[in-house]
């Protein structure tokens, strides 16, 4: 600001008044703004807010895999609500690495973000406790809190997986394979539980030899599906716990021309163009981000006189959509 003042031939106080759009003559205002443009001056909003004891105007968003469309949609939903309240979102990606997650949340807290939305990469969330982050409020998304208390937004993983599996069973399939995340991932565990429960309700028991828990991307899912479908007693249908696994299974079915029925969690672009019928568990991923942002904003707005109260949990519902032969 002193550099701008020297270039414009005015005092630093005058520069401040111009930038605050206070009463200054038109000639002086133009001289100051010309100096601002020439010097490329940008006010340091973070430093200014810290000096004035104001919030930073930013919230952190930490996800596990930006390559997964679910997390990009979640980010868009959170950004929508943040933008409506004049806030900016700072995004970080952990790659399911808990050490990177710890580093990211510590860095965001050090940068004085007003709060954070985190999709945790581990089952122990003590490092996400606001008390460990200098009082920074935290809302969890997609996975419930463990060893801390926190506001949470989940998807109906159990119900959605159960409904999709029940759809396959209703179509007459009794040999259904399972492609899912490793058991330590909450969403994978809940979706496997729903898959199992649907079988139990039909008086059946899933066969362990048709279960593959570990594929994490399209390539590994394709390899797992090829292994399952190459068996003499290959399943006639596959349930997959996310869209990348569904696409991997689709590649295997198409390569083998096996006619295997597919069902999977997460809708995805162009699903309606696949040349085999696919049943998907659909939900509004943007809504997960919107709800998380709203919960965080409510925490930020609370006062000792009007506290929000105990941690809250909300679940985004799912629906079943049928693509290909037979329609929805």
C-alpha positions as CSV (number, residue, x, y, z in Angstrom):
1,X,0.0,0.0,0.0
2,X,2.9,2.3,0.7
3,X,4.3,1.6,-2.8
4,X,0.9,2.5,-4.3
5,X,0.9,5.7,-2.2
6,X,4.4,6.7,-3.4
7,X,3.5,6.0,-7.1
8,X,0.2,8.1,-6.8
9,X,1.8,10.9,-4.7
10,X,-0.7,10.5,-1.9
11,X,-0.7,9.1,1.7
12,X,-1.2,5.5,2.6
13,X,-4.4,6.5,4.4
14,X,-5.7,7.9,1.1
15,X,-5.0,4.7,-0.7
16,X,-6.9,2.8,2.1
17,X,-9.9,5.2,1.7
18,X,-9.9,4.6,-2.1
19,X,-9.8,0.8,-1.7
20,X,-12.6,1.0,0.9
21,X,-14.6,3.2,-1.6
22,X,-14.8,6.0,0.9
23,X,-15.2,9.7,0.0
24,X,-12.2,10.7,-2.1
25,X,-12.1,13.2,-5.1
26,X,-12.5,11.6,-8.5
27,X,-9.1,12.8,-9.7
28,X,-7.4,11.3,-6.6
29,X,-9.3,8.1,-6.9
30,X,-8.3,7.6,-10.5
31,X,-4.6,8.4,-9.7
32,X,-4.6,5.8,-6.9
33,X,-6.4,3.1,-9.1
34,X,-3.9,3.8,-11.9
35,X,-1.0,3.1,-9.5
36,X,-2.8,0.0,-8.3
37,X,-3.1,-1.3,-11.9
38,X,0.5,-0.4,-12.7
39,X,1.9,-2.1,-9.7
40,X,-0.4,-5.1,-9.8
41,X,-1.4,-4.5,-6.2
42,X,-3.7,-7.1,-4.5
43,X,-4.8,-6.7,-0.9
44,X,-3.8,-9.6,1.3
45,X,-7.3,-10.6,2.5
46,X,-6.0,-13.4,4.8
47,X,-3.6,-11.1,6.6
48,X,-6.2,-8.3,6.8
49,X,-8.8,-10.6,8.3
50,X,-6.4,-12.0,10.8
51,X,-5.4,-8.5,11.9
52,X,-9.1,-7.5,12.3
53,X,-10.0,-10.8,14.0
54,X,-12.3,-11.8,11.2
55,X,-12.9,-15.3,9.6
56,X,-10.7,-16.1,6.7
57,X,-13.6,-16.6,4.3
58,X,-12.4,-20.0,3.2
59,X,-13.3,-23.6,4.0
60,X,-11.2,-26.7,3.3
61,X,-12.4,-29.7,1.5
62,X,-10.3,-32.9,1.7
63,X,-11.3,-35.9,-0.5
64,X,-9.7,-39.3,-1.1
65,X,-9.8,-39.6,-4.9
66,X,-10.5,-36.7,-7.3
67,X,-10.4,-39.1,-10.3
68,X,-13.7,-40.6,-8.9
69,X,-16.6,-38.5,-10.3
70,X,-18.4,-38.9,-6.9
71,X,-15.8,-36.6,-5.2
72,X,-15.8,-34.0,-8.0
73,X,-19.6,-33.8,-7.8
74,X,-19.4,-33.6,-4.0
75,X,-16.9,-30.7,-4.3
76,X,-19.3,-28.9,-6.7
77,X,-22.1,-29.2,-4.3
78,X,-20.1,-27.9,-1.4
79,X,-18.8,-25.0,-3.5
80,X,-22.3,-24.1,-4.5
81,X,-23.3,-23.5,-0.9
82,X,-20.0,-21.9,0.0
83,X,-20.4,-19.4,-2.9
84,X,-23.9,-18.5,-1.8
85,X,-22.4,-17.4,1.5
86,X,-19.4,-15.5,0.1
87,X,-16.9,-18.3,1.0
88,X,-14.2,-19.9,-1.1
89,X,-13.2,-23.6,-1.1
90,X,-9.7,-24.9,-0.8
91,X,-9.5,-28.4,-2.2
92,X,-7.0,-31.2,-1.3
93,X,-6.7,-34.9,-2.4
94,X,-5.3,-37.6,-0.2
95,X,-5.2,-40.6,-2.5
96,X,-6.4,-42.7,0.5
97,X,-3.1,-41.9,2.2
98,X,-3.6,-41.1,5.9
99,X,-0.3,-39.4,6.3
100,X,-1.1,-37.1,3.4
101,X,-4.5,-36.5,5.0
102,X,-2.9,-35.5,8.3
103,X,-0.5,-33.1,6.5
104,X,-3.4,-31.6,4.5
105,X,-5.7,-30.9,7.5
106,X,-2.8,-29.6,9.6
107,X,-1.8,-27.2,6.7
108,X,-5.4,-26.0,6.3
109,X,-5.7,-25.4,10.0
110,X,-2.5,-23.5,9.9
111,X,-3.8,-21.3,7.1
112,X,-6.8,-20.5,9.4
113,X,-9.6,-21.9,7.2
114,X,-12.9,-21.3,8.9
115,X,-13.8,-25.0,8.8
116,X,-13.3,-28.2,6.9
117,X,-15.3,-31.0,5.1
118,X,-13.3,-34.2,5.1
119,X,-13.8,-37.6,3.5
120,X,-11.5,-39.6,5.8
121,X,-9.0,-42.0,4.5
122,X,-8.6,-44.1,7.7
123,X,-10.7,-45.6,10.4
124,X,-9.1,-43.5,13.2
125,X,-10.2,-39.9,13.1
126,X,-8.7,-38.5,16.2
127,X,-6.5,-36.1,14.1
128,X,-9.7,-34.6,12.7
129,X,-11.1,-33.6,16.2
130,X,-11.5,-29.8,16.3
131,X,-9.5,-29.8,19.5
132,X,-6.5,-31.2,17.6
133,X,-6.9,-28.5,14.9
134,X,-7.0,-25.4,17.1
135,X,-10.8,-25.4,17.3
136,X,-11.4,-25.6,13.5
137,X,-14.9,-27.2,13.0
138,X,-14.9,-30.4,10.9
139,X,-17.8,-32.1,9.0
140,X,-17.2,-35.7,7.7
141,X,-18.7,-36.9,4.4
142,X,-19.3,-40.4,3.0
143,X,-17.8,-42.1,6.1
144,X,-18.9,-41.9,9.7
145,X,-16.8,-40.6,12.6
146,X,-14.5,-43.0,14.5
147,X,-13.1,-42.1,17.9
148,X,-14.4,-38.5,17.6
149,X,-17.7,-36.8,17.5
150,X,-18.6,-34.9,14.3
151,X,-21.4,-33.8,12.0
152,X,-21.7,-36.3,9.2
153,X,-23.3,-36.8,5.8
154,X,-23.6,-40.3,4.5
155,X,-25.1,-42.1,1.5
156,X,-27.5,-45.0,2.0
157,X,-24.8,-47.5,1.1
158,X,-26.5,-50.5,2.8
159,X,-30.0,-49.8,1.5
160,X,-28.8,-49.1,-2.1
161,X,-26.7,-52.2,-2.3
162,X,-29.5,-54.3,-0.9
163,X,-32.0,-52.9,-3.4
164,X,-29.7,-53.5,-6.4
165,X,-29.0,-57.0,-5.4
166,X,-32.7,-57.7,-4.7
167,X,-33.3,-56.5,-8.3
168,X,-30.9,-59.1,-9.7
169,X,-32.5,-61.8,-7.5
170,X,-36.0,-60.8,-8.7
171,X,-34.8,-61.2,-12.3
172,X,-34.0,-64.8,-11.5
173,X,-30.3,-64.7,-10.8
174,X,-29.1,-67.1,-8.1
175,X,-25.4,-67.0,-8.9
176,X,-24.3,-63.4,-8.2
177,X,-20.7,-62.3,-7.9
178,X,-19.4,-59.4,-5.9
179,X,-16.6,-56.9,-6.8
180,X,-15.9,-54.4,-4.0
181,X,-13.5,-52.3,-2.1
182,X,-11.3,-53.7,0.6
183,X,-13.2,-54.5,3.8
184,X,-11.6,-51.6,5.8
185,X,-13.3,-49.0,3.6
186,X,-16.7,-48.1,5.2
187,X,-18.6,-47.7,1.9
188,X,-17.3,-51.1,0.7
189,X,-18.2,-52.8,4.0
190,X,-21.7,-51.3,4.0
191,X,-22.4,-52.2,0.4
192,X,-21.2,-55.8,1.0
193,X,-23.5,-56.0,4.0
194,X,-26.4,-54.8,1.9
195,X,-25.5,-57.4,-0.8
196,X,-25.4,-60.2,1.9
197,X,-28.7,-59.0,3.5
198,X,-30.6,-59.1,0.2
199,X,-29.5,-62.8,-0.2
200,X,-30.6,-63.6,3.3
201,X,-34.0,-62.1,2.7
202,X,-34.3,-64.4,-0.4
203,X,-33.3,-67.4,1.7
204,X,-29.9,-67.6,0.0
205,X,-26.3,-67.4,1.1
206,X,-23.7,-65.7,-1.2
207,X,-20.8,-68.0,-2.3
208,X,-17.5,-66.8,-1.0
209,X,-15.7,-68.0,-4.1
210,X,-17.7,-65.4,-6.1
211,X,-16.6,-62.5,-3.9
212,X,-13.6,-60.3,-4.7
213,X,-12.9,-57.6,-2.2
214,X,-9.9,-55.4,-3.2
215,X,-10.4,-54.1,-6.8
216,X,-10.0,-50.3,-6.7
217,X,-10.0,-49.1,-10.3
218,X,-11.2,-50.1,-13.7
219,X,-8.2,-52.3,-14.6
220,X,-8.2,-54.3,-11.3
221,X,-12.0,-54.7,-11.6
222,X,-11.7,-56.0,-15.1
223,X,-9.0,-58.5,-14.1
224,X,-11.2,-59.7,-11.1
225,X,-14.3,-60.0,-13.3
226,X,-12.3,-62.0,-15.9
227,X,-11.2,-64.3,-13.2
228,X,-14.7,-64.9,-11.9
229,X,-16.3,-65.3,-15.4
230,X,-13.6,-67.7,-16.6
231,X,-14.8,-70.3,-14.0
232,X,-16.8,-73.4,-15.0
233,X,-19.4,-72.3,-12.4
234,X,-19.2,-68.6,-13.3
235,X,-21.9,-66.3,-11.8
236,X,-24.6,-65.1,-14.1
237,X,-24.6,-61.6,-12.6
238,X,-22.1,-59.2,-10.9
239,X,-22.7,-56.5,-8.3
240,X,-20.0,-53.8,-8.1
241,X,-19.6,-51.3,-5.3
242,X,-18.7,-48.2,-7.4
243,X,-18.8,-46.9,-10.9
244,X,-15.2,-47.7,-11.7
245,X,-15.6,-51.3,-10.8
246,X,-18.8,-51.5,-12.8
247,X,-16.9,-50.2,-15.9
248,X,-14.2,-52.7,-15.3
249,X,-16.7,-55.6,-15.0
250,X,-18.4,-54.3,-18.2
251,X,-15.1,-54.6,-20.1
252,X,-14.7,-58.2,-19.0
253,X,-18.3,-59.1,-19.9
254,X,-17.9,-57.5,-23.3
255,X,-14.6,-59.2,-24.0
256,X,-16.0,-62.6,-23.1
257,X,-19.4,-62.0,-24.7
258,X,-20.7,-63.7,-21.6
259,X,-24.1,-61.9,-21.3
260,X,-23.5,-61.5,-17.6
261,X,-26.0,-59.1,-15.9
262,X,-24.4,-56.1,-14.2
263,X,-25.5,-54.0,-11.2
264,X,-23.4,-51.4,-9.5
265,X,-23.3,-48.5,-7.0
266,X,-23.0,-45.0,-8.5
267,X,-24.5,-43.7,-11.7
268,X,-22.1,-42.6,-14.4
269,X,-22.1,-40.8,-17.7
270,X,-23.0,-42.8,-20.8
271,X,-24.4,-45.7,-18.8
272,X,-27.4,-45.6,-21.1
273,X,-25.2,-46.2,-24.1
274,X,-23.7,-49.5,-22.9
275,X,-24.6,-52.5,-25.1
276,X,-25.5,-54.7,-22.0
277,X,-28.3,-54.0,-19.5
278,X,-26.9,-52.3,-16.3
279,X,-28.7,-51.6,-13.0
280,X,-27.2,-48.8,-11.0
281,X,-27.7,-47.3,-7.6
282,X,-28.2,-43.6,-8.2
283,X,-28.1,-40.7,-5.8
284,X,-27.3,-37.0,-5.8
285,X,-23.6,-36.7,-5.1
286,X,-23.9,-32.9,-5.3
287,X,-26.4,-33.1,-2.4
288,X,-23.8,-34.8,-0.2
289,X,-21.5,-31.8,-0.7
290,X,-24.4,-29.3,-0.2
291,X,-25.5,-30.9,3.1
292,X,-22.0,-31.1,4.4
293,X,-21.4,-27.4,3.6
294,X,-24.7,-26.5,5.3
295,X,-23.8,-28.4,8.4
296,X,-20.5,-26.7,8.5
297,X,-22.0,-23.2,8.1
298,X,-24.4,-23.9,10.9
299,X,-21.5,-24.8,13.1
300,X,-19.6,-21.6,12.1
301,X,-22.7,-19.5,12.8
302,X,-23.3,-20.9,16.3
303,X,-22.8,-18.7,19.4
304,X,-22.7,-19.5,23.1
305,X,-26.2,-18.2,23.3
306,X,-27.4,-20.2,20.4
307,X,-25.4,-23.5,20.1
308,X,-26.1,-26.0,17.4
309,X,-26.0,-28.9,19.9
310,X,-24.8,-32.5,19.6
311,X,-23.3,-33.8,16.4
312,X,-25.8,-34.5,13.6
313,X,-25.9,-37.1,10.9
314,X,-27.9,-37.1,7.7
315,X,-28.3,-39.8,5.0
316,X,-28.7,-39.0,1.3
317,X,-31.2,-41.5,-0.2
318,X,-30.6,-43.8,-3.2
319,X,-32.8,-44.9,-6.1
320,X,-32.4,-47.8,-8.6
321,X,-32.1,-47.0,-12.3
322,X,-32.1,-49.6,-15.1
323,X,-30.2,-48.9,-18.3
324,X,-30.4,-51.0,-21.5
325,X,-33.0,-53.6,-22.2
326,X,-36.1,-53.2,-20.1
327,X,-35.6,-49.6,-19.2
328,X,-35.8,-48.0,-15.7
